[in-house]
Amino acid sequence: MAAFKKGDAKAFEVLLKRHEKAVFNFCFRMVGDREGAHDATQEVFLKVVRNAKGWERQAKFTTWLFTIARNHCIDALRKASYRKTASLDQSLKEGEEGGATLGDRVADETSVTPDRGAESLRLRGLLAAAIARLPEEQREVFVMREYAGMPFKEIADVVGVPENTVKSRMRYALEHLRAHLAQRGVVPETT
């Protein structure tokens, strides 16, 4: 980032190549659809370009980047909050029955057998629905930890809360996910 801040355009290409997938995955888990995640990812990197001069070397780049991504996704979700959310079983095209669904988007394309693929699709759909139902504070911590692989300390820096609060949110997120999946017979209920 320091090289890009000094005007090296190729440095931005390196940053983009290195971080685009992680930012996309984070945005996808936050906003819930691929098109919105692509848009959000582009906006995040545009904000990186626009705000490069504001980046301070003492701040870890990924912390700064995910703070931008988090804030953008929260803004996008607020703007879209009036919209009705789509069911994972709803056809992607209006009025079309039997077509591809949102749940199909999370199917494991590497499945060896149709049975395994169907089970994977079912489990991924259940997990995606469970993640979407998490409170925003828990969802963002879960996504940063599990999908972006960020350490708790860095998540705390991005979110702006103490590390123990992040750990608490993660614990609650896991409890909510386990309960949601247990209700659907995927994992055993804990007592």
Beta strands, then each sheet from edge to edge (+ up, - down):
end
